[in-house]
Amino acid sequence: MQTANANTPITVTVRHEKVTDSLRDYATKRIQGLHLDYPKIIEAKAILDVQKNRHIVEIILFCANHITIDASTEGKDMYAAIDDTISKIARRMRKHKTRLLRKQRPNRRKDTIKHLDEKVFSSEFLDKLDHEEELEQDPEPMIIHRESYRLKTMLKEDAIMELELSEKPFVVFNNERRDVLQILYRRKDGDYAVIEP
């Protein structure tokens, strides 16, 4: 097991504040202290930003097999924000490794877990439901929040790795080989599927 990442180039960038050697050394030591046996870290970048008493830390790891892991944290103390960000990255790596190991084992409990479709209805529908006993149509689910999404150009294999590393249910990307927009998601049986809009 790899207990430290030897000779990893680490870049620490500080914005809106004067960089101190102790802060730079602390961020560097915390990144070097990540105990990972997969994947190997090739390069690491840490961005430390101060905005009106808000300390924002973003750490990006560029790893072998074209894997990129990033996490960010906002807090009142820069050192605590660095610790929280390192914890997030370590959790994502453990989660990724567990998924890879789970794929190699047979799934014995496949038929024991039942998944129900979840729907979110607007408050207007709930008010209507009180007054009417039968509805002819299903109501439109309401939008809870919007997220911005950065469209990347990558191979299908890289999109699978990104889906594994993130908590998102799908990945939208531009296929590098075919130059088409694709949506990659995981099916209920554990396989991957691609949609071309």
ZIRATA-V354620 format. One record per residue. N is the residue number from 1. PSI is psi as a letter, one per 30 degrees, with the letter a starting at -180 (NA if undefined). Layout:
N	PSI
N	PSI
//
This chain:
1	k
2	j
3	f
4	l
5	j
6	k
7	h
8	k
9	k
10	k
11	k
12	j
13	k
14	k
15	k
16	g
17	l
18	k
19	k
20	l
21	e
22	e
23	e
24	e
25	e
26	e
27	e
28	e
29	e
30	e
31	e
32	f
33	g
34	k
35	j
36	k
37	f
38	k
39	l
40	k
41	k
42	e
43	k
44	k
45	k
46	k
47	j
48	k
49	k
50	k
51	j
52	i
53	g
54	k
55	j
56	k
57	k
58	k
59	k
60	k
61	k
62	j
63	l
64	l
65	h
66	h
67	k
68	k
69	k
70	l
71	l
72	l
73	k
74	k
75	a
76	f
77	k
78	e
79	e
80	e
81	e
82	e
83	e
84	e
85	e
86	e
87	e
88	e
89	e
90	e
91	e
92	e
93	e
94	e
95	e
96	e
97	e
98	e
99	e
100	e
101	e
102	e
103	f
104	f
105	k
106	k
107	j
108	f
109	g
110	e
111	f
112	f
113	k
114	k
115	k
116	k
117	k
118	k
119	k
120	k
121	l
122	l
123	f
124	e
125	e
126	e
127	e
128	e
129	e
130	e
131	f
132	k
133	e
134	k
135	k
136	e
137	l
138	k
139	l
140	k
141	k
142	l
143	k
144	e
145	l
146	k
147	k
148	k
149	k
150	k
151	k
152	l
153	j
154	l
155	l
156	e
157	e
158	e
159	e
160	e
161	e
162	e
163	e
164	e
165	f
166	l
167	g
168	l
169	f
170	l
171	k
172	k
173	l
174	j
175	k
176	e
177	e
178	f
179	h
180	l
181	k
182	l
183	k
184	k
185	l
186	k
187	l
188	f
189	g
190	f
191	l
192	l
193	l
194	k
195	k
196	j
197	NA
//
